Amino acid sequence: VSAKKSVAKVVTVVGARPQFIKAAVLARRLREPDAPPVRQVLVHTGQHYDDNLSDLFFRQLGLPEPDHRLGVGSADAPLQTARILERLAPILRNEAPDAVLVVGDTNSTLAGALCAAQCGLPLVHVEAGERIWRRRQAPEEVNRVMADHLARLCLTATRQAEANLLAEGIAGARARFTGDLLFDLFRWAVDQPQLRTVTPASLGLEPGGYLLATIHRAENTDDPARLSALLETLAGASLPVVVPLHPRARAALGDSARFGGALRMIDPVGYFDVIGLLEGCRRCVTDSGGVIREAYFARRPSIVPMHGAYWPDIVRVGWSLPVGHDLERLAGAIEGFDPPERYEEGLFGDGDAAGGIFNAIAETLAGGLGEDVWQPPGAGLFAGRQS
Ligand code: UDP
Protein backbone atom coordinates (compact mmCIF):
# COMPACT_ATOMS: atom_id res chain seq x y z
CA VAL A 1 0.00 0.00 0.00
CA SER A 2 1.53 3.30 -1.00
CA ALA A 3 1.61 6.26 1.37
CA LYS A 4 -1.32 7.82 -0.50
CA LYS A 5 -3.46 4.72 -0.30
CA SER A 6 -4.17 3.49 3.21
CA VAL A 7 -6.78 0.87 2.31
CA ALA A 8 -5.56 -2.10 0.31
CA LYS A 9 -7.85 -3.25 -2.48
CA VAL A 10 -7.95 -7.03 -2.78
CA VAL A 11 -9.83 -8.87 -5.51
CA THR A 12 -11.04 -12.21 -4.15
CA VAL A 13 -11.83 -14.84 -6.78
CA VAL A 14 -14.31 -17.53 -5.73
CA GLY A 15 -16.32 -20.11 -7.62
CA ALA A 16 -17.21 -23.12 -5.50
CA ARG A 17 -19.13 -23.82 -2.32
CA PRO A 18 -16.17 -24.04 0.06
CA GLN A 19 -14.87 -20.75 -1.32
CA PHE A 20 -18.12 -18.86 -0.80
CA ILE A 21 -18.05 -20.03 2.80
CA LYS A 22 -14.46 -18.91 3.35
CA ALA A 23 -14.94 -15.59 1.52
CA ALA A 24 -17.94 -14.95 3.78
CA VAL A 25 -15.70 -15.35 6.84
CA LEU A 26 -13.28 -12.80 5.39
CA ALA A 27 -16.15 -10.41 4.58
CA ARG A 28 -17.54 -10.72 8.13
CA ARG A 29 -14.14 -9.86 9.57
CA LEU A 30 -14.04 -6.71 7.45
CA ARG A 31 -17.33 -5.58 9.03
CA GLU A 32 -15.95 -5.77 12.58
CA PRO A 33 -15.00 -2.61 14.48
CA ASP A 34 -11.28 -3.44 14.45
CA ALA A 35 -11.39 -4.38 10.77
CA PRO A 36 -8.04 -4.39 8.98
CA PRO A 37 -7.51 -1.72 6.29
CA VAL A 38 -8.57 -3.89 3.36
CA ARG A 39 -11.40 -3.59 0.84
CA GLN A 40 -12.55 -6.82 -0.77
CA VAL A 41 -13.83 -6.86 -4.37
CA LEU A 42 -15.58 -10.15 -5.04
CA VAL A 43 -15.47 -12.06 -8.32
CA HIS A 44 -17.76 -15.11 -8.69
CA THR A 45 -16.52 -17.27 -11.54
CA GLY A 46 -19.74 -19.26 -11.84
CA GLN A 47 -18.01 -22.63 -11.43
CA HIS A 48 -20.83 -23.60 -9.04
CA TYR A 49 -24.14 -22.04 -9.96
CA ASP A 50 -26.92 -24.17 -8.37
CA ASP A 51 -28.75 -22.25 -5.69
CA ASN A 52 -27.90 -24.79 -3.00
CA LEU A 53 -24.21 -24.78 -3.89
CA SER A 54 -23.91 -21.04 -4.47
CA ASP A 55 -26.47 -18.30 -3.73
CA LEU A 56 -27.65 -20.03 -0.57
CA PHE A 57 -24.27 -19.24 0.98
CA PHE A 58 -24.41 -15.59 -0.01
CA ARG A 59 -27.80 -15.31 1.70
CA GLN A 60 -27.05 -17.40 4.78
CA LEU A 61 -23.56 -16.17 5.54
CA GLY A 62 -24.07 -12.53 4.56
CA LEU A 63 -21.57 -12.62 1.72
CA PRO A 64 -22.09 -9.39 -0.26
CA GLU A 65 -23.37 -9.64 -3.82
CA PRO A 66 -20.36 -10.29 -6.09
CA ASP A 67 -18.95 -7.21 -7.82
CA HIS A 68 -18.40 -9.33 -10.93
CA ARG A 69 -19.97 -12.56 -12.13
CA LEU A 70 -18.11 -14.45 -14.86
CA GLY A 71 -20.82 -17.06 -15.42
CA VAL A 72 -18.51 -19.74 -16.76
CA GLY A 73 -20.80 -22.69 -15.84
CA SER A 74 -19.91 -26.37 -16.04
CA ALA A 75 -17.14 -27.54 -18.30
CA ASP A 76 -14.18 -29.86 -18.02
CA ALA A 77 -11.19 -28.50 -16.14
CA PRO A 78 -9.15 -27.10 -19.07
CA LEU A 79 -12.13 -25.36 -20.64
CA GLN A 80 -13.43 -23.99 -17.35
CA THR A 81 -9.95 -22.69 -16.50
CA ALA A 82 -9.60 -21.09 -19.92
CA ARG A 83 -13.00 -19.42 -19.70
CA ILE A 84 -12.19 -17.95 -16.30
CA LEU A 85 -8.84 -16.65 -17.57
CA GLU A 86 -10.48 -15.02 -20.54
CA ARG A 87 -13.21 -13.30 -18.54
CA LEU A 88 -11.14 -12.43 -15.48
CA ALA A 89 -8.19 -10.73 -17.17
CA PRO A 90 -10.06 -7.55 -18.24
CA ILE A 91 -11.59 -7.27 -14.78
CA LEU A 92 -8.21 -7.51 -13.07
CA ARG A 93 -6.78 -4.92 -15.44
CA ASN A 94 -9.69 -2.56 -14.75
CA GLU A 95 -9.79 -3.03 -11.01
CA ALA A 96 -5.97 -2.79 -10.76
CA PRO A 97 -6.03 -4.19 -7.18
CA ASP A 98 -3.12 -4.22 -4.75
CA ALA A 99 -3.42 -8.00 -4.60
CA VAL A 100 -5.50 -10.94 -5.82
CA LEU A 101 -6.68 -13.50 -3.28
CA VAL A 102 -7.58 -17.10 -4.09
CA VAL A 103 -8.65 -19.85 -1.70
CA GLY A 104 -8.20 -23.62 -1.64
CA ASP A 105 -7.82 -25.88 -4.63
CA THR A 106 -10.53 -25.61 -7.29
CA ASN A 107 -10.35 -24.68 -10.97
CA SER A 108 -11.29 -21.14 -9.90
CA THR A 109 -8.25 -21.13 -7.60
CA LEU A 110 -5.92 -22.15 -10.39
CA ALA A 111 -7.41 -19.78 -12.96
CA GLY A 112 -7.45 -16.86 -10.52
CA ALA A 113 -3.84 -17.52 -9.58
CA LEU A 114 -2.63 -17.85 -13.13
CA CYS A 115 -4.51 -14.77 -14.26
CA ALA A 116 -3.05 -12.69 -11.41
CA ALA A 117 0.44 -13.90 -12.28
CA GLN A 118 -0.02 -13.15 -15.97
CA CYS A 119 -1.42 -9.69 -15.19
CA GLY A 120 1.59 -9.01 -12.98
CA LEU A 121 -0.45 -8.71 -9.77
CA PRO A 122 0.69 -10.03 -6.37
CA LEU A 123 -1.15 -13.22 -5.47
CA VAL A 124 -2.24 -14.36 -2.01
CA HIS A 125 -3.14 -18.04 -1.63
CA VAL A 126 -5.25 -18.90 1.41
CA GLU A 127 -5.28 -22.53 2.57
CA ALA A 128 -1.92 -23.02 0.91
CA GLY A 129 0.49 -25.91 1.31
CA GLU A 130 -1.85 -28.83 1.95
CA ARG A 131 -0.55 -31.94 0.22
CA ILE A 132 -1.67 -35.52 -0.08
CA TRP A 133 1.21 -36.24 -2.47
CA ARG A 134 -1.03 -37.64 -5.18
CA ARG A 135 -1.92 -35.86 -8.37
CA ARG A 136 -3.66 -38.30 -10.68
CA GLN A 137 -6.51 -39.16 -8.31
CA ALA A 138 -6.73 -35.65 -6.91
CA PRO A 139 -6.87 -32.94 -9.59
CA GLU A 140 -7.32 -30.46 -6.72
CA GLU A 141 -3.72 -31.11 -5.66
CA VAL A 142 -2.47 -29.82 -9.01
CA ASN A 143 -4.48 -26.63 -8.59
CA ARG A 144 -3.15 -26.08 -5.09
CA VAL A 145 0.49 -26.71 -6.00
CA MET A 146 0.27 -24.31 -8.93
CA ALA A 147 -1.34 -21.57 -6.84
CA ASP A 148 1.27 -21.99 -4.09
CA HIS A 149 4.15 -21.64 -6.50
CA LEU A 150 2.67 -18.54 -8.15
CA ALA A 151 1.80 -16.81 -4.87
CA ARG A 152 3.69 -13.98 -3.24
CA LEU A 153 2.05 -14.92 0.02
CA CYS A 154 1.04 -18.47 0.99
CA LEU A 155 -1.16 -18.49 4.10
CA THR A 156 -1.74 -21.88 5.68
CA ALA A 157 -4.51 -23.44 7.74
CA THR A 158 -2.09 -25.81 9.52
CA ARG A 159 1.53 -25.95 10.63
CA GLN A 160 1.95 -29.11 8.56
CA ALA A 161 1.11 -27.13 5.42
CA GLU A 162 3.73 -24.54 6.33
CA ALA A 163 6.27 -27.37 6.62
CA ASN A 164 5.18 -28.78 3.26
CA LEU A 165 5.79 -25.41 1.64
CA LEU A 166 9.22 -25.15 3.22
CA ALA A 167 10.09 -28.52 1.68
CA GLU A 168 9.20 -27.07 -1.71
CA GLY A 169 11.33 -23.99 -1.12
CA ILE A 170 8.45 -21.66 -0.23
CA ALA A 171 9.47 -20.14 3.07
CA GLY A 172 10.42 -16.99 4.94
CA ALA A 173 8.27 -13.99 4.05
CA ARG A 174 6.38 -16.03 1.45
CA ALA A 175 4.71 -18.52 3.82
CA ARG A 176 2.86 -18.05 7.06
CA PHE A 177 0.57 -20.13 9.28
CA THR A 178 -2.58 -18.09 9.88
CA GLY A 179 -5.12 -20.84 10.81
CA ASP A 180 -8.29 -22.10 9.20
CA LEU A 181 -11.17 -19.81 8.20
CA LEU A 182 -13.53 -22.74 8.73
CA PHE A 183 -12.50 -22.81 12.38
CA ASP A 184 -13.31 -19.09 12.77
CA LEU A 185 -16.73 -19.75 11.30
CA PHE A 186 -17.40 -22.90 13.30
CA ARG A 187 -16.67 -21.17 16.61
CA TRP A 188 -19.37 -18.64 15.85
CA ALA A 189 -21.86 -20.94 14.08
CA VAL A 190 -21.95 -23.61 16.74
CA ASP A 191 -23.79 -21.16 19.02
CA GLN A 192 -26.40 -20.24 16.39
CA PRO A 193 -28.79 -23.23 16.42
CA GLN A 194 -31.66 -20.91 15.41
CA LEU A 195 -30.09 -20.65 11.93
CA ARG A 196 -30.51 -24.38 11.23
CA THR A 197 -33.40 -25.60 9.12
CA VAL A 198 -32.64 -29.25 8.29
CA THR A 199 -31.88 -30.82 11.67
CA PRO A 200 -31.69 -34.33 13.09
CA ALA A 201 -35.12 -33.69 14.63
CA SER A 202 -36.61 -32.51 11.32
CA LEU A 203 -35.33 -35.74 9.76
CA GLY A 204 -36.75 -37.81 12.62
CA LEU A 205 -33.32 -38.88 13.88
CA GLU A 206 -32.03 -39.33 17.42
CA PRO A 207 -28.85 -37.54 18.53
CA GLY A 208 -26.02 -40.05 18.28
CA GLY A 209 -28.30 -42.43 16.38
CA TYR A 210 -27.22 -41.84 12.80
CA LEU A 211 -24.23 -41.28 10.52
CA LEU A 212 -23.67 -38.32 8.20
CA ALA A 213 -22.10 -38.97 4.78
CA THR A 214 -21.02 -36.56 2.03
CA ILE A 215 -19.57 -37.77 -1.27
CA HIS A 216 -18.55 -35.52 -4.16
CA ARG A 217 -14.91 -35.96 -5.15
CA ALA A 218 -14.16 -37.08 -8.70
CA GLU A 219 -12.22 -40.01 -7.21
CA ASN A 220 -15.53 -41.35 -5.87
CA THR A 221 -18.04 -40.08 -8.43
CA ASP A 222 -16.29 -40.50 -11.79
CA ASP A 223 -16.50 -44.29 -11.81
CA PRO A 224 -20.17 -45.32 -11.50
CA ALA A 225 -19.18 -48.78 -10.21
CA ARG A 226 -17.09 -47.23 -7.43
CA LEU A 227 -19.87 -44.81 -6.49
CA SER A 228 -22.53 -47.53 -6.38
CA ALA A 229 -20.31 -49.82 -4.32
CA LEU A 230 -19.60 -47.01 -1.89
CA LEU A 231 -23.29 -46.24 -1.48
CA GLU A 232 -24.15 -49.93 -1.12
CA THR A 233 -21.63 -50.20 1.69
CA LEU A 234 -23.21 -47.18 3.41
CA ALA A 235 -26.65 -48.71 2.83
CA GLY A 236 -25.52 -51.73 4.86
CA ALA A 237 -24.88 -49.67 8.02
CA SER A 238 -26.76 -50.60 11.17
CA LEU A 239 -27.64 -46.93 11.84
CA PRO A 240 -29.41 -44.60 9.39
CA VAL A 241 -27.00 -42.72 7.10
CA VAL A 242 -28.01 -39.18 6.07
CA VAL A 243 -26.50 -38.22 2.71
CA PRO A 244 -26.89 -34.63 1.48
CA LEU A 245 -26.20 -35.54 -2.12
CA HIS A 246 -23.96 -33.20 -4.11
CA PRO A 247 -25.21 -32.61 -7.68
CA ARG A 248 -22.04 -34.20 -9.07
CA ALA A 249 -22.83 -37.45 -7.29
CA ARG A 250 -26.51 -37.25 -8.23
CA ALA A 251 -25.64 -36.72 -11.90
CA ALA A 252 -23.20 -39.64 -11.80
CA LEU A 253 -25.88 -41.92 -10.38
CA GLY A 254 -28.53 -41.02 -12.97
CA ASP A 255 -32.29 -41.02 -12.47
CA SER A 256 -32.67 -44.75 -12.25
CA ALA A 257 -30.60 -45.07 -9.08
CA ARG A 258 -32.35 -46.84 -6.18
CA PHE A 259 -31.35 -46.13 -2.64
CA GLY A 260 -32.32 -48.57 0.02
CA GLY A 261 -31.19 -49.88 3.37
CA ALA A 262 -29.84 -47.33 5.79
CA LEU A 263 -29.52 -44.53 3.22
CA ARG A 264 -31.46 -41.30 3.70
CA MET A 265 -30.72 -39.18 0.62
CA ILE A 266 -31.47 -35.47 0.91
CA ASP A 267 -30.57 -32.39 -1.15
CA PRO A 268 -27.40 -30.50 -0.22
CA VAL A 269 -28.05 -28.47 2.91
CA GLY A 270 -26.91 -25.09 4.20
CA TYR A 271 -23.76 -24.52 6.20
CA PHE A 272 -25.50 -24.24 9.57
CA ASP A 273 -27.37 -27.47 8.90
CA VAL A 274 -24.09 -29.31 8.28
CA ILE A 275 -22.84 -28.15 11.67
CA GLY A 276 -26.04 -29.31 13.38
CA LEU A 277 -26.04 -32.65 11.56
CA LEU A 278 -22.39 -33.17 12.47
CA GLU A 279 -22.97 -32.38 16.13
CA GLY A 280 -25.77 -34.92 16.25
CA CYS A 281 -24.09 -37.73 14.34
CA ARG A 282 -22.30 -40.74 15.75
CA ARG A 283 -19.64 -40.70 13.00
CA CYS A 284 -19.30 -39.17 9.58
CA VAL A 285 -18.11 -40.59 6.28
CA THR A 286 -16.84 -37.89 3.96
CA ASP A 287 -14.55 -37.07 1.07
CA SER A 288 -14.87 -33.33 1.74
CA GLY A 289 -11.84 -31.58 3.13
CA GLY A 290 -14.13 -29.04 4.78
CA VAL A 291 -16.34 -31.63 6.44
CA ILE A 292 -13.32 -33.58 7.76
CA ARG A 293 -12.21 -30.43 9.62
CA GLU A 294 -15.71 -29.46 10.76
CA ALA A 295 -16.23 -32.97 12.12
CA TYR A 296 -13.04 -32.50 14.13
CA PHE A 297 -14.16 -29.10 15.42
CA ALA A 298 -17.48 -30.72 16.43
CA ARG A 299 -15.55 -33.59 18.07
CA ARG A 300 -16.95 -36.26 15.81
CA PRO A 301 -14.82 -38.96 14.14
CA SER A 302 -14.54 -38.95 10.35
CA ILE A 303 -13.98 -41.89 8.01
CA VAL A 304 -12.49 -40.88 4.66
CA PRO A 305 -13.05 -43.18 1.64
CA MET A 306 -10.20 -41.82 -0.48
CA HIS A 307 -6.60 -42.63 -1.31
CA GLY A 308 -4.19 -40.46 0.64
CA ALA A 309 -4.36 -38.86 4.07
CA TYR A 310 -6.27 -35.60 3.89
CA TRP A 311 -5.76 -33.18 6.79
CA PRO A 312 -3.05 -35.41 8.25
CA ASP A 313 -3.00 -33.59 11.59
CA ILE A 314 -6.47 -34.99 12.30
CA VAL A 315 -5.39 -38.45 11.17
CA ARG A 316 -2.32 -38.24 13.43
CA VAL A 317 -4.37 -37.47 16.54
CA GLY A 318 -6.67 -40.40 15.72
CA TRP A 319 -9.89 -38.54 14.91
CA SER A 320 -9.95 -39.24 11.15
CA LEU A 321 -9.46 -42.60 9.47
CA PRO A 322 -8.52 -42.83 5.78
CA VAL A 323 -9.78 -46.17 4.41
CA GLY A 324 -8.83 -45.73 0.73
CA HIS A 325 -11.06 -47.76 -1.58
CA ASP A 326 -11.20 -50.74 0.75
CA LEU A 327 -14.94 -51.33 1.23
CA GLU A 328 -14.46 -53.93 3.95
CA ARG A 329 -12.46 -51.47 6.00
CA LEU A 330 -15.12 -48.88 5.35
CA ALA A 331 -17.86 -51.25 6.50
CA GLY A 332 -15.90 -52.06 9.67
CA ALA A 333 -15.16 -48.40 10.42
CA ILE A 334 -18.81 -47.42 9.94
CA GLU A 335 -19.71 -49.73 12.82
CA GLY A 336 -16.68 -49.40 15.01
CA PHE A 337 -14.37 -46.41 14.45
CA ASP A 338 -14.24 -44.38 17.64
CA PRO A 339 -11.89 -41.50 18.42
CA PRO A 340 -9.43 -41.48 21.31
CA GLU A 341 -10.31 -39.61 24.51
CA ARG A 342 -7.58 -37.07 23.89
CA TYR A 343 -8.51 -34.08 21.76
CA GLU A 344 -5.85 -31.66 20.57
CA GLU A 345 -6.79 -27.98 20.52
CA GLY A 346 -5.17 -25.32 18.37
CA LEU A 347 -4.36 -27.42 15.28
CA PHE A 348 -6.29 -24.93 13.14
CA GLY A 349 -5.25 -21.68 14.79
CA ASP A 350 -6.78 -19.41 17.39
CA GLY A 351 -10.13 -18.74 15.72
CA ASP A 352 -9.09 -15.50 14.03
CA ALA A 353 -7.53 -16.76 10.83
CA ALA A 354 -9.31 -13.95 8.96
CA GLY A 355 -7.58 -11.28 11.05
CA GLY A 356 -4.23 -13.02 10.55
CA ILE A 357 -4.77 -13.23 6.81
CA PHE A 358 -5.60 -9.54 6.45
CA ASN A 359 -2.72 -8.50 8.67
CA ALA A 360 -0.31 -10.62 6.65
CA ILE A 361 -1.59 -9.00 3.45
CA ALA A 362 -1.44 -5.47 4.86
CA GLU A 363 2.09 -6.01 6.21
CA THR A 364 3.31 -7.51 2.97
CA LEU A 365 1.87 -4.68 0.90
CA ALA A 366 3.14 -2.04 3.33
CA GLY A 367 6.60 -3.57 2.99
CA GLY A 368 6.47 -2.56 -0.65
CA LEU A 369 6.60 -6.23 -1.70
CA GLY A 370 10.38 -5.97 -2.11
CA GLU A 371 12.28 -6.85 -5.22
CA ASP A 372 10.51 -9.55 -7.15
CA VAL A 373 13.45 -11.87 -6.97
CA TRP A 374 12.81 -15.18 -5.37
CA GLN A 375 15.19 -18.09 -5.24
CA PRO A 376 14.48 -21.33 -3.43
CA PRO A 377 17.16 -22.34 -0.94
CA GLY A 378 19.97 -24.11 -2.78
CA ALA A 379 18.85 -23.24 -6.30
CA GLY A 380 21.58 -20.65 -6.77
CA LEU A 381 24.27 -23.28 -6.35
CA PHE A 382 23.27 -24.83 -9.63
CA ALA A 383 22.07 -21.76 -11.46
CA GLY A 384 25.34 -19.99 -10.74
CA ARG A 385 23.63 -16.76 -9.87
CA GLN A 386 24.00 -16.56 -6.10
CA SER A 387 24.67 -13.04 -4.98
N1 UDP B 1 -21.45 -28.14 3.06
C1 UDP B 1 -22.68 -27.55 3.00
N2 UDP B 1 -23.76 -28.31 2.62
C2 UDP B 1 -23.66 -29.63 2.30
C3 UDP B 1 -22.38 -30.24 2.35
C4 UDP B 1 -21.28 -29.46 2.73
O1 UDP B 1 -22.81 -26.37 3.32
O2 UDP B 1 -24.67 -30.25 1.96
C5 UDP B 1 -20.31 -27.31 3.48
C6 UDP B 1 -19.45 -27.91 4.55
O3 UDP B 1 -19.98 -27.60 5.82
C7 UDP B 1 -18.10 -27.27 4.31
C8 UDP B 1 -18.09 -27.02 2.82
O4 UDP B 1 -19.45 -27.15 2.38
O5 UDP B 1 -17.96 -26.03 4.99
C9 UDP B 1 -17.21 -28.00 2.11
O6 UDP B 1 -17.40 -27.88 0.76
P1 UDP B 1 -17.19 -29.10 -0.24
O7 UDP B 1 -17.48 -30.37 0.46
O8 UDP B 1 -17.99 -28.76 -1.45
O9 UDP B 1 -15.67 -28.94 -0.65
P2 UDP B 1 -14.28 -29.39 -0.02
O10 UDP B 1 -14.28 -29.10 1.44
O11 UDP B 1 -14.10 -30.83 -0.34
O12 UDP B 1 -13.30 -28.53 -0.74
Boltz pocket constraint, residues with backbone or C-beta under 6 A from the ligand:
constraints:
  - pocket:
      binder: B
      contacts: [[A, 17], [A, 18], [A, 21], [A, 52], [A, 104], [A, 182], [A, 214], [A, 216], [A, 244], [A, 267], [A, 268], [A, 269], [A, 270], [A, 271], [A, 272], [A, 274], [A, 275], [A, 287], [A, 288], [A, 289], [A, 290], [A, 291], [A, 294]]
      max_distance: 6.0
